[in-house]
Amino acid sequence: MKFHKAALIAVLATTSLLASHAFAGDAAKGKAKSATCSACHGSNGIAQIPMYPNLAGQKEQYLVLQLKAFRSGERKNMVMAPMAAGLSDEDIDNLAAYYASLNPAG
């Protein structure tokens, strides 16, 4: 019983550490990279055009997963696919950190 409890604690600690590091983007670098994004999603992450989503305050992990899905073609969108195609994993982490840091109220 003690072995199982210790193993579970080790797995949970490792998972927690990896999860916190996996999406540790640099919001300042993300802001610098976001100039192209602002055309559709707004300079403050609030889209002025109804068909585009607000990004301000979105969860960082969600944004990372969606950008990677656009980049890989798993998620199809004629506008986002070419936008995400040239992004590195670091770019995506940074953009996600930036938009997650913004106030969703604008």
Order of alpha helices (4+ residues) and beta strands (2+ residues): alpha-alpha-alpha-alpha-alpha-alpha
